[in-house]
Amino acid sequence: MTKKVIIFVFTFMLLTGSLLSQEPDPPCDMDCLPQSPWLYDHLGPYSIPGCPNCTISFDCWYRPSACGVFKDLQLGEITLSLACLACPFSIKDFIDFAEDQLILNNPIPKPDTGHCETNWRAIRASCWAFLPMGGDTILSPCEPSQCCWSTLTLCRDSSGVLYYTKNPPFPTPNMCYVYPYPCTFICEEMPEPAPTPLGLDENINPQNGFSTLVYPNPGTAWFNIKFNSESEGLHTIEVYNELGNLITIYDFSKLQGEITIQLNMSDYPNGNYNYVIKYNNKPGINGSFNLIK
């Protein structure tokens, strides 16, 4: 089944002399569209325990009745106070804290006292990075980035206190866009380590200067494709099986220079796979990798 990553672009527009502003788009569309549109909100600031003077606020989206069944929550760009950078927390720690606040403080009506609901879902982009944004510290989803999610059981105890549990399994995305930020993969299952091993043979197209390195090769699940070119803008990577059938398409955007794309092939059978990276809808470079589980 062909899978395609849609590049989502966050756009902020301040209308001079007006209180109206353009709302950002959610990183993940998920399912149930257009019948179940996303509603936007901004929550916070919240203080993080154990991190003095560290506060965060964040963009978020919610759907009270996605597919007529689910109560969906989605985390967006996070703004942190400067004090947060002095605390021993990882990117995933900040995202986990923000998602916790989103689950407990979102605008969707919650269960009554003594009751639980099992139809909640928490959704987040798979790869995140700190980005400079004026005087703020911004933690933002990388673009493009697939999405991971978990189903939730949300309850209110006899004292009126809300609590929740996350219910496995947790779906794993199929791609993570690593450079040039770099980006951090924050879903439940981590990809193979990203450092490039020594002694790899670089694949080069002398006609356009495009080059790739693939590792580990052979591999068991995640493959890193380090791609270098002077091209910038929208690119496409296509993956084919041994029979020449197209099994996967990913769109990604890049600046001049090097990026690394991580592909999750854990759902595919053993064999040799070929890839083609296209630019302006024309093949730029191709190569192969071997999947052995």
C-alpha positions in Angstrom: 0.0 0.0 0.0 1.4 3.3 -1.0 2.0 5.8 1.8 2.6 9.4 1.2 3.8 12.1 3.6 2.1 15.4 3.2 4.2 18.4 4.0 2.5 20.6 6.5 3.7 24.3 6.7 3.1 26.4 9.8 2.1 29.9 8.7 1.6 32.8 11.1 0.2 36.1 9.8 -0.3 39.2 11.9 -2.9 41.6 10.5 -1.8 45.1 11.2 -4.3 47.1 13.2 -6.4 44.1 13.8 -6.7 41.4 16.6 -7.4 38.7 13.9 -4.6 36.3 13.1 -4.1 33.4 10.8 -4.4 30.1 12.7 -1.6 27.6 12.1 -2.3 24.3 10.5 -2.1 21.0 12.5 0.9 18.8 11.8 -1.3 15.7 11.4 -4.5 15.4 9.4 -5.1 11.8 10.6 -8.4 10.3 9.5 -12.1 11.4 9.3 -11.5 14.5 7.1 -13.2 16.6 6.0 -16.2 15.3 8.0 -14.4 16.0 11.3 -12.4 19.2 11.1 -9.8 20.3 13.7 -10.6 23.1 16.1 -7.6 25.3 17.2 -6.7 26.5 20.7 -3.6 27.8 22.6 -3.1 26.6 26.1 -0.8 27.7 28.9 1.5 28.8 30.4 2.1 25.9 32.7 5.0 25.5 35.1 7.1 22.4 34.9 7.8 20.8 38.4 11.4 20.4 39.2 12.5 23.1 36.7 12.4 26.6 38.4 10.9 29.4 36.4 10.3 27.1 33.4 6.9 27.6 31.8 5.5 26.4 28.5 2.5 27.1 26.4 1.5 25.4 23.1 -0.7 25.3 20.1 -3.2 22.5 20.0 -6.1 21.1 18.1 -9.0 19.0 19.1 -12.0 17.1 17.6 -14.9 16.3 19.9 -16.3 13.6 17.6 -13.8 12.3 15.0 -15.3 9.6 12.8 -18.3 9.9 15.1 -16.3 8.0 17.7 -13.0 9.5 18.9 -12.2 12.5 21.0 -8.9 13.6 19.3 -6.2 15.8 20.7 -3.1 17.0 18.8 -0.1 18.8 20.0 1.5 21.7 18.0 4.3 24.2 18.4 5.6 24.7 22.0 6.9 28.0 23.4 9.3 27.6 26.4 10.7 30.3 28.7 14.4 30.7 28.6 14.8 29.1 32.1 13.7 25.7 30.6 17.0 25.4 28.7 18.9 25.2 32.0 16.9 22.2 33.2 18.0 18.6 32.6 15.1 17.7 30.3 15.1 16.2 26.9 12.9 17.3 23.9 10.7 14.3 24.6 10.4 15.3 28.3 9.0 18.7 27.3 6.7 17.2 24.7 5.4 14.6 27.2 4.7 17.3 29.7 2.8 19.5 27.2 0.8 16.5 26.0 -0.1 15.7 29.6 -1.4 19.2 30.1 -3.3 19.0 26.8 -5.1 15.8 27.8 -6.1 17.2 31.2 -7.0 20.8 30.2 -8.4 20.6 26.6 -11.8 22.1 25.9 -13.6 18.8 25.2 -16.1 17.8 27.9 -14.6 15.2 30.2 -16.1 12.1 31.9 -18.5 12.6 34.9 -17.3 11.7 38.4 -16.8 8.0 38.8 -16.8 7.3 35.1 -14.2 6.5 32.3 -14.1 7.0 28.6 -12.0 4.8 26.3 -12.4 6.8 23.0 -9.7 9.4 23.4 -6.6 9.7 21.2 -3.5 11.8 21.7 -1.6 12.6 18.5 1.9 14.1 17.9 4.4 14.6 15.1 7.1 12.0 15.1 10.1 14.4 14.9 10.8 17.7 16.7 13.5 20.3 17.0 14.3 23.6 18.7 14.0 26.4 16.2 15.0 30.1 16.6 12.0 32.4 16.6 12.9 36.0 17.7 13.4 36.1 21.4 11.4 32.9 22.2 12.5 29.3 22.6 10.4 27.3 20.2 10.0 23.5 20.0 8.4 22.7 16.7 7.4 19.7 14.7 9.9 19.0 11.8 8.6 19.3 8.3 7.8 16.8 6.8 7.1 14.6 9.8 4.8 11.6 10.1 2.7 11.2 13.2 2.3 8.7 16.0 -0.6 8.4 18.4 -2.0 6.5 21.3 -5.5 5.7 22.5 -6.4 6.9 26.0 -8.7 5.9 28.8 -9.7 9.1 30.5 -11.3 8.8 33.9 -12.6 11.1 36.8 -12.4 9.5 40.2 -14.9 9.9 43.1 -13.1 13.0 44.2 -13.5 14.6 40.8 -9.8 14.3 39.8 -9.0 13.5 36.2 -6.4 10.8 35.3 -5.7 8.8 32.2 -3.8 5.8 30.9 -2.3 5.2 27.4 -3.3 2.0 25.8 -0.9 0.0 23.5 -0.2 -0.7 20.8 1.4 2.5 19.7 1.7 2.9 15.9 5.1 3.7 14.6 5.6 6.2 11.7 7.5 5.2 8.5 9.7 8.2 8.1 11.6 10.7 10.2 13.3 13.8 8.6 16.5 14.1 10.6 18.6 17.0 9.1 19.2 19.9 8.8 17.9 20.9 12.3 18.7 18.1 13.5 15.4 16.6 14.5 14.6 14.2 17.4 12.4 11.2 17.0 10.0 11.1 20.0 7.6 8.3 19.3 7.5 5.1 21.4 9.8 3.1 19.2 13.2 4.6 18.4 15.0 4.2 15.0 18.4 2.8 14.5 21.2 5.1 15.7 21.9 7.9 13.2 25.7 8.4 13.3 27.3 7.5 10.0 29.7 4.5 10.1 33.1 4.8 8.6 34.2 3.2 5.4 30.9 3.4 3.5 30.9 3.8 -0.3 29.1 7.0 -1.4 26.7 6.6 -4.3 27.2 9.6 -6.7 25.4 10.8 -9.8 28.1 12.7 -11.7 25.5 14.4 -13.9 24.0 16.5 -11.2 26.3 16.0 -8.1 23.6 14.2 -6.1 25.0 11.7 -3.6 23.6 9.2 -1.1 24.9 6.9 1.7 22.6 4.2 3.0 23.2 2.5 6.4 22.8 0.1 8.0 22.9 -2.0 4.8 21.8 -4.7 5.1 19.4 -3.7 7.9 16.6 -5.2 10.0 14.1 -2.3 10.2 15.2 1.4 10.0 17.4 2.6 7.1 19.2 5.9 7.1 19.6 7.6 3.7 22.0 10.5 3.8 21.3 12.7 0.8 23.5 15.5 -0.4 22.8 18.0 -3.2 22.7 21.6 -4.1 19.0 21.3 -4.9 16.4 22.9 -2.7 12.7 22.7 -2.4 10.3 19.8 -2.9 11.8 16.4 -3.4 10.3 12.9 -3.6 11.7 9.5 -2.6 10.1 6.4 -4.1 10.8 2.9 -2.8 10.3 -0.2 -5.0 10.4 -3.9 -4.2 12.3 -6.7 -6.1 9.4 -7.0 -8.6 9.6 -3.3 -9.5 6.4 -2.5 -7.7 6.2 0.9 -6.1 5.5 0.4 -2.3 6.2 3.8 -0.7 6.4 7.5 -1.7 7.5 10.2 0.6 7.7 14.0 -0.2 10.2 16.1 1.6 11.5 19.6 1.4 15.2 20.5 1.8 17.7 23.4 1.6 21.0 23.1 -0.2 23.4 20.7 1.5 22.9 17.4 3.4 19.9 15.8 5.0 19.3 12.3 6.4 16.0 10.5 5.9 15.1 7.5 8.1 12.8 4.9 6.6 11.0 2.3 8.7 10.8 -0.9 6.7 9.7 -3.2 9.6 6.3 -3.9 8.0 7.9 -5.2 4.7 9.3 -8.7 3.9 13.0 -9.5 3.5 14.5 -8.7 0.2 16.3 -6.1 -1.9 14.7 -2.7 -2.3 15.5 0.1 -4.8 14.9 3.8 -4.2 14.8 6.8 -6.5 15.1 10.4 -5.2 13.4 12.8 -7.6 13.7 16.6 -7.9 11.3 18.7 -10.1 9.6 15.3 -10.9 12.8 14.1 -12.6 15.0 11.3 -11.3 18.0 12.7 -9.5 19.7 9.6 -8.0 18.9 6.0 -7.3 20.2 3.2 -5.1 19.3 0.1 -3.2 19.3 -1.5 0.3 18.8 -5.0 1.6 16.2 -5.9 4.3 17.1 -8.9 6.4 15.2 -9.6 9.6 
